[in-house]
Amino acid sequence: MPRSEIQKEQISSSMLGRKEGSESLSREGLRGAHGAQAVLGVPAAPSRPLQTGMEKSALASSQLKEGSEKETPLANAAFWAARKGNLALLQLLLNSGRVDVDCRDCLGSTLLMVASYFGHLHCVRELVLQGADINLQRETGSTALFFAAQQGHDDVVRSLFQFGASTEFPTKDGGTAVLAASQYGHAKVVETLLKHGANSRDQLYDGATPLFLAAQGGYVDVIRLLLSSGAKANQPRQDGTTPLWIAAQMGHSEVVRVLLLHGADRDATRNNGSTALHAAVLGGHTKSISLLLDAGADPMLRNKENELAAELTQNERIRRLLWPREMRRKS
């Protein structure tokens, strides 16, 4: 079954005018970073090897039109400083008046997004105090808050909220900060987002909620937070898949237990008629099977292919578990 997930946003070595797929900071960019200090009257530090290999953004196809931003060594240096957390250089460049605090790279990323992605709180604060627009969106729709939440930087998330960040800006696939944090199991970030008004019932393009994404990943602490904030245990995706169904399929038995305790429908079916019990049997997850049966799941329900859960496995131990209780007693 297809997984629900927000495409993970990446920040590569951001530079103005870079072509899609170019990952490392070029020699020209390196000259921009260190040469900027000389241009502004500060001795350049010795060059050090730069880390490379950041994944290309899965949504990098959205680019600013060529020529919409003019590449300059100082702007490149500012992106380098935001990425590396070099506050002194960032301040120097911004205070020179020759770098726009909201300048963008070829993917629409801003300096604030880059600093938020890498968790450089001191740079984030400096950029906001210099007038950076907190709620600007990248071409994919991501904001600085989204990047900080996705990466699990709770201190940055809290700081952005202090300066007026909004949770109301989804990405093009419907992703929000709370969906991203839930997908990656960042419990502290989820808690902070919920305290600042994030909606525990946000939905991705396919109807997946934060609870669904957390159940899919097996993040019990996140699930407890979401349920206590009003998340619906039985809210399905568009294809009828519930959080309980996906947790059973993935074998996250503790998630199955918590969801059942919070009223999850043990016999809810997907559009194809399969129940959580069918899903657990297909995955061979005996602990989840036992939990569902103990909660009263019906092993005699058939899917739209007219299959019982027991008919989906050759494992004799699982098949014995699935016999109706009356047959087990006779046996």
C-alpha positions as CSV (number, residue, x, y, z in Angstrom):
1,M,0.0,0.0,0.0
2,P,1.4,3.4,-0.9
3,R,2.8,5.3,2.1
4,S,1.6,8.8,2.9
5,E,4.4,11.3,3.3
6,I,5.4,14.8,2.7
7,Q,8.3,15.0,0.3
8,K,11.3,15.9,2.5
9,E,12.5,19.4,1.6
10,Q,16.3,19.8,1.3
11,I,18.5,22.8,1.5
12,S,21.6,22.2,-0.6
13,S,24.5,24.6,-0.7
14,S,22.3,27.5,-1.5
15,M,23.5,30.0,-4.1
16,L,21.7,32.5,-6.3
17,G,21.5,31.4,-9.9
18,R,22.5,27.8,-9.2
19,K,21.2,25.2,-11.6
20,E,19.0,22.4,-10.3
21,G,20.9,19.4,-9.0
22,S,24.1,21.3,-8.2
23,E,24.9,20.3,-4.7
24,S,28.2,21.7,-3.4
25,L,29.3,25.2,-3.1
26,S,31.4,26.0,-6.2
27,R,34.8,27.6,-6.2
28,E,33.1,30.8,-7.2
29,G,30.8,30.6,-4.2
30,L,33.8,29.8,-1.9
31,R,35.5,32.9,-3.3
32,G,32.3,34.8,-2.5
33,A,32.2,33.6,1.1
34,H,35.8,34.4,1.9
35,G,36.3,37.2,-0.7
36,A,33.3,39.0,0.8
37,Q,35.3,39.7,3.9
38,A,38.1,41.2,1.9
39,V,35.7,43.3,-0.1
40,L,34.2,44.6,3.1
41,G,37.6,45.2,4.7
42,V,37.9,42.1,6.9
43,P,40.8,39.6,6.5
44,A,39.6,36.3,5.0
45,A,39.8,33.2,7.1
46,P,41.7,30.2,5.7
47,S,39.6,28.1,3.4
48,R,38.3,24.8,4.8
49,P,36.8,21.9,2.9
50,L,33.0,22.2,2.7
51,Q,30.6,19.3,3.4
52,T,28.8,18.2,0.3
53,G,26.3,15.5,-0.6
54,M,23.0,17.0,0.5
55,E,20.2,15.3,-1.4
56,K,18.7,17.2,-4.3
57,S,15.3,18.5,-3.3
58,A,12.6,16.2,-4.4
59,L,10.6,19.2,-5.3
60,A,13.4,21.2,-6.8
61,S,11.8,21.4,-10.2
62,S,10.1,24.6,-9.1
63,Q,12.7,27.3,-9.8
64,L,12.7,31.0,-10.0
65,K,12.7,32.2,-13.6
66,E,16.2,32.8,-14.8
67,G,17.4,36.3,-14.3
68,S,14.8,37.0,-11.6
69,E,17.7,37.2,-9.1
70,K,21.1,38.6,-9.9
71,E,23.9,36.4,-8.6
72,T,26.5,38.3,-6.5
73,P,29.4,37.1,-4.5
74,L,28.1,38.9,-1.4
75,A,24.7,37.2,-1.7
76,N,26.4,33.8,-2.2
77,A,28.5,34.5,0.9
78,A,25.4,35.3,2.9
79,F,23.8,32.0,2.0
80,W,27.1,30.2,3.0
81,A,27.1,32.0,6.3
82,A,23.5,31.1,7.0
83,R,24.2,27.5,6.1
84,K,27.3,27.2,8.3
85,G,26.0,29.3,11.2
86,N,28.7,32.0,10.7
87,L,26.9,34.8,12.6
88,A,29.8,37.3,12.4
89,L,30.0,37.1,8.6
90,L,26.2,37.2,8.2
91,Q,26.0,40.4,10.3
92,L,28.8,41.9,8.4
93,L,27.1,41.3,5.0
94,L,23.7,42.4,6.2
95,N,25.0,45.5,7.8
96,S,26.9,46.5,4.6
97,G,23.6,47.3,3.0
98,R,24.6,45.4,-0.1
99,V,22.7,42.1,0.6
100,D,18.9,42.0,0.8
101,V,17.8,40.2,3.9
102,D,15.1,38.4,1.9
103,C,17.2,37.5,-1.1
104,R,16.4,34.1,-2.6
105,D,18.4,31.3,-4.2
106,C,17.4,29.6,-7.4
107,L,14.9,27.4,-5.6
108,G,13.2,30.3,-3.8
109,S,14.9,29.7,-0.5
110,T,15.7,32.6,1.7
111,L,18.5,33.1,4.2
112,L,16.0,32.6,7.0
113,M,14.9,29.3,5.6
114,V,18.5,28.1,5.3
115,A,19.4,29.1,8.9
116,S,16.2,27.5,10.1
117,Y,16.8,24.2,8.3
118,F,20.3,23.9,9.8
119,G,19.1,24.9,13.3
120,H,21.3,28.0,13.7
121,L,19.2,29.9,16.2
122,H,21.6,32.9,16.6
123,C,21.5,33.4,12.8
124,V,17.7,33.0,12.7
125,R,17.3,35.7,15.4
126,E,19.7,38.1,13.6
127,L,17.9,37.7,10.3
128,V,14.5,38.4,11.9
129,L,15.9,41.4,13.8
130,Q,17.3,42.6,10.4
131,G,13.8,42.5,9.0
132,A,13.5,39.1,7.3
133,D,9.9,38.2,6.4
134,I,9.2,35.1,8.6
135,N,6.3,33.8,6.5
136,L,7.8,33.9,3.0
137,Q,7.3,30.7,1.1
138,R,9.7,28.8,-1.1
139,E,8.6,27.8,-4.6
140,T,7.3,24.5,-3.1
141,G,5.4,26.4,-0.5
142,S,7.7,25.7,2.5
143,T,8.4,28.4,5.1
144,A,11.1,28.8,7.6
145,L,8.8,27.3,10.2
146,F,8.2,24.2,8.1
147,F,11.9,23.7,7.7
148,A,12.6,24.0,11.4
149,A,9.8,21.7,12.2
150,Q,10.8,19.1,9.7
151,Q,14.3,19.0,11.0
152,G,13.3,18.9,14.7
153,H,14.8,22.2,15.8
154,D,12.4,23.0,18.6
155,D,14.4,26.1,19.8
156,V,14.2,27.6,16.3
157,V,10.5,26.8,16.1
158,R,9.8,28.6,19.4
159,S,11.9,31.6,18.4
160,L,10.0,31.9,15.1
161,F,6.7,31.9,16.9
162,Q,8.0,34.6,19.2
163,F,8.5,36.8,16.1
164,G,5.1,36.0,14.6
165,A,5.5,32.9,12.5
166,S,2.2,31.5,11.2
167,T,1.1,27.8,10.9
168,E,-1.3,28.6,8.0
169,F,1.0,28.2,5.0
170,P,0.9,24.7,3.5
171,T,3.3,23.3,0.9
172,K,2.0,22.4,-2.6
173,D,1.3,18.8,-1.5
174,G,-0.7,20.1,1.6
175,G,2.2,19.7,4.0
176,T,2.2,21.8,7.2
177,A,4.7,22.2,10.0
178,V,2.7,19.9,12.3
179,L,2.4,17.2,9.5
180,A,6.2,17.4,8.9
181,A,7.1,17.2,12.6
182,S,4.6,14.3,13.1
183,Q,6.0,12.4,10.1
184,Y,9.5,12.5,11.5
185,G,8.6,11.9,15.1
186,H,9.7,15.2,16.6
187,A,7.5,15.1,19.7
188,K,8.9,18.3,21.3
189,V,8.3,20.2,18.1
190,V,4.7,18.8,17.7
191,E,4.0,19.9,21.3
192,T,5.3,23.4,20.6
193,L,3.3,23.7,17.4
194,L,0.1,22.6,19.0
195,K,0.6,25.1,21.8
196,H,0.8,27.8,19.2
197,G,-2.3,26.9,17.3
198,A,-1.3,24.3,14.9
199,N,-4.3,22.1,13.8
200,S,-4.0,18.5,14.8
201,R,-6.5,17.7,12.0
202,D,-4.4,19.1,9.1
203,Q,-4.6,16.9,6.0
204,L,-2.0,16.0,3.4
205,Y,-3.0,15.8,-0.3
206,D,-4.2,12.2,0.1
207,G,-6.1,12.9,3.4
208,A,-3.5,11.7,5.8
209,T,-3.5,13.5,9.1
210,P,-0.7,14.1,11.6
211,L,-2.0,11.2,13.6
212,F,-1.9,8.9,10.5
213,L,1.7,9.9,9.7
214,A,2.8,9.4,13.3
215,A,1.1,6.0,13.4
216,Q,2.8,5.1,10.1
217,G,6.2,5.9,11.7
218,G,5.5,4.3,15.0
219,Y,5.9,7.5,17.1
220,V,3.9,6.8,20.2
221,D,4.8,10.0,22.1
222,V,3.6,12.1,19.1
223,I,0.4,10.0,18.9
224,R,-0.4,10.7,22.6
225,L,0.1,14.4,22.1
226,L,-2.1,14.5,19.0
227,L,-4.9,12.5,20.6
228,S,-4.9,14.7,23.7
229,S,-5.2,17.7,21.4
230,G,-8.3,16.5,19.6
231,A,-7.0,14.4,16.8
232,K,-9.6,11.8,15.7
233,A,-8.5,8.2,16.1
234,N,-10.7,7.0,13.2
235,Q,-10.0,9.7,10.7
236,P,-9.1,7.8,7.5
237,R,-7.2,8.7,4.4
238,Q,-9.1,9.2,1.1
239,D,-8.7,5.5,0.5
240,G,-10.3,4.6,3.8
241,T,-7.0,3.7,5.6
242,T,-7.2,4.5,9.3
243,P,-4.2,5.2,11.6
244,L,-5.0,1.8,13.3
245,W,-4.8,0.0,9.9
246,I,-1.5,1.5,9.0
247,A,0.0,0.9,12.4
248,A,-1.1,-2.8,12.2
249,Q,0.4,-3.2,8.7
250,M,3.7,-1.7,9.9
251,G,3.8,-3.8,13.0
252,H,3.8,-0.9,15.5
253,S,2.2,-2.9,18.3
254,E,2.5,-0.1,20.9
255,V,0.7,2.3,18.6
256,V,-2.0,-0.3,17.9
257,R,-2.5,-0.6,21.7
258,V,-2.7,3.2,22.3
259,L,-5.1,3.7,19.4
260,L,-7.4,0.9,20.6
261,L,-7.4,2.4,24.1
262,H,-8.5,5.7,22.6
263,G,-11.5,4.2,20.7
264,A,-10.0,3.3,17.4
265,D,-12.5,1.1,15.4
266,R,-11.0,-2.3,15.4
267,D,-13.0,-3.5,12.4
268,A,-12.9,-0.4,10.2
269,T,-12.3,-1.3,6.6
270,R,-10.4,0.3,3.7
271,N,-12.0,0.9,0.4
272,N,-10.9,-2.7,-0.6
273,G,-12.7,-4.1,2.4
274,S,-9.6,-5.1,4.4
275,T,-9.5,-4.5,8.1
276,A,-6.6,-3.8,10.5
277,L,-6.5,-7.6,11.2
278,H,-6.0,-8.3,7.5
279,A,-3.2,-5.8,7.5
280,A,-1.5,-7.3,10.6
281,V,-1.7,-10.8,9.1
282,L,-0.2,-9.7,5.8
283,G,2.7,-8.2,7.7
284,G,3.1,-11.3,9.9
285,H,2.9,-9.1,13.1
286,T,1.7,-11.5,15.8
287,K,1.7,-9.0,18.6
288,S,-0.6,-6.6,16.7
289,I,-2.8,-9.5,15.8
290,S,-3.2,-10.6,19.4
291,L,-3.9,-7.0,20.5
292,L,-6.6,-6.7,17.8
293,L,-8.2,-10.0,18.7
294,D,-8.2,-9.2,22.5
295,A,-9.9,-5.9,21.6
296,G,-12.7,-7.9,19.8
297,A,-11.6,-7.6,16.2
298,D,-13.7,-10.0,14.1
299,P,-11.5,-12.6,12.3
300,M,-14.5,-13.7,10.2
301,L,-14.8,-10.5,8.2
302,R,-13.9,-10.8,4.5
303,N,-12.3,-8.3,2.2
304,K,-13.7,-7.5,-1.2
305,E,-11.7,-10.4,-2.6
306,N,-13.8,-12.6,-0.2
307,E,-10.7,-13.4,1.8
308,L,-10.6,-14.0,5.5
309,A,-7.5,-12.7,7.4
310,A,-6.5,-16.3,8.0
311,E,-6.4,-17.0,4.3
312,L,-3.7,-14.4,3.8
313,T,-0.9,-16.4,5.6
314,Q,0.7,-19.8,5.7
315,N,2.0,-19.2,9.2
316,E,0.3,-21.9,11.3
317,R,0.8,-20.0,14.6
318,I,-1.0,-17.0,13.1
319,R,-3.8,-19.1,11.7
320,R,-4.4,-20.7,15.1
321,L,-4.6,-17.3,16.6
322,L,-7.3,-16.4,14.1
323,W,-9.5,-19.4,14.6
324,P,-12.8,-18.3,16.2
325,R,-12.7,-18.6,19.9
326,E,-15.3,-21.4,19.8
327,M,-13.2,-23.4,17.5
328,R,-10.1,-22.8,19.6
329,R,-11.9,-24.1,22.7
330,K,-13.0,-27.3,20.8
331,S,-9.5,-27.7,19.5
